[in-house]
Amino acid sequence: MGATYCRIVMVALVVVACAKADDSDDEKKELAKQMLRSMTEECMKQEGASEDDVEAMLEDKTPETKVQKCFLSCCQQQFNISDGKKFNKEGFLELCGMMFKEDDEKMKIAEEVGEECSTVENEDRCQLSVDIKKCVETGLEKRGVKM
């Protein structure tokens, strides 16, 4: 259950937060932040990310520095959202499926967004992370869903 739950958390915080905010979502977000901090230690070391870089990701800020972009890329690769060269639609949908398996409406949105983002590619894995984030955000916004 640990790895599955961690993947769900990653999707919720980094890729897709399709649930509308309410008190229970705030509690889930706080728990997810705590778990995500421990999960990202390897990527922090690998990319030289600081606590501020981790906090920026947890707050869903668009990465600005090379370190932040590479840190996000490492996390996306760790959770099979990217292979470092392109968006992984199947990995994205698998994670969304774990999170929203009983919510057909959210899964439909995830499938539509996944299809739209399936062409996102970039040889620069760090910039790819931003391209993926922007594509997912744009896809959700078009459907009236806020990150």
N, C-alpha and C positions, 0 to 999 in steps of 0.2 A: 504494500500500500504506500510506503514512503515515496518511492520514485514516482508513482502515478500521481499522488497528491502534490508533489513538488512540481510536476509538469503542469498540473491544473493551475497552481499558483502562478507559475510563470506566464501562462496564457492570460490569466486574469490581470496581472499587473503590467506586463510588457507588451502584449500583443492585442488581446481583446478583452475589454471589460464591458460586456454587453448588458450587465444588470444595471438598472437605475439605482441611484444612491438612496439608501435609507439606513436606519440605525444598524440593522443586521449586516448590511454591506460594509459599513464602517468597521465593525468588529472583525469581519472576515478580512478586510484589507489590512488591518493592523496585525493580525495573525500571519497573514501572507507575507507582509513586510519582514516580520521576524524570521520566518522560515527562509525567505529569499536571501536575506543577509548571509545566513549560514551556507546556503547553496552556492552563492557566488564567490566564495573565498578563492576557489581555484582560478576563476577568471580574473579576479582582482590581482592575484599574484602574477598570472601570465601576462596581463596587459598593463600592469603597473598602476591600477586604478586606486584612487584614494577613497576615503569614506564619503567625501563630498561627491565624487563621481557615482558612487553607489546610491547615495541619497537622491541625486538628480534622476537616476533611472527609476527609483522607487516612486518618485513624484511625477513620473511620466513626462519628464521634460525631454525635448528633442536634444540629442547629443550635439554638442558644439565643438568640443576638442577632439583631436585624433584619439586620445586615450579613451574618452567616453564612447566614441563610435566603435572602437575596437573592443571595448568591454561589452557593449551591447551585442556586437557580432558574436563574441565568444558565447554569450548567454543564449543567443538565438541558435547557434550551432549545437550547443549542449542540449537544447530541447527540440532539436530536429525541425526547426522552423526554417532553417537555412542550411545549405551545405558549404557556405563560404563563397559561393559564386552565383547562386540563384535562390529564390524563394522556393520552399518545399511545400507545395499545396497539400500533399498527402499528410505530411507531418503536422501541418497547421490544422487540418481537419480532424486528424486523430486526437490532437489535444483538445480541440473544441468539443469533439464528441465525448470525451471524458468529462468535460465540464458541463456540457449542455445536453447530455444524452436524452433527457426526458423533456426537453423544450424544443419542439419541432420548429417554432418560429425563429428562435435564436440559431438553430442549426441551419435553417434555410439562409439566414443572413450570413452566417459563417461560410457556407458553400458559395454564395454569390461573391463575397469578398475574396475568398480563396481563388475563385476563378479569375476575378479581375486582376489579382496580384500574381497570378501564375506566370506571367511574362517578365516579372521583375528580375533582372540580372545585372551584375556588375563584377568586373574582375577585381575590384578593390573591395575586399570583404568588409572593411570598416565602413565604407560609404554605402555598401549594400544594406547594412543594418538600418541606416537612416532611410534608404529608399523603401525598404519593407515597412518600416514603421509608418512612413507617410502614406504609402498605398493603403495599408489597413485602416489608418485613421480616416482617410478620404472616403474609402468604401463604407465605413460605418456612418460617417457624417451624412453621406448621400441617403442613407436609410434612416436617418433621424436618431442614431444611436451615438451617445457620447462616450468617450474613453473614460 
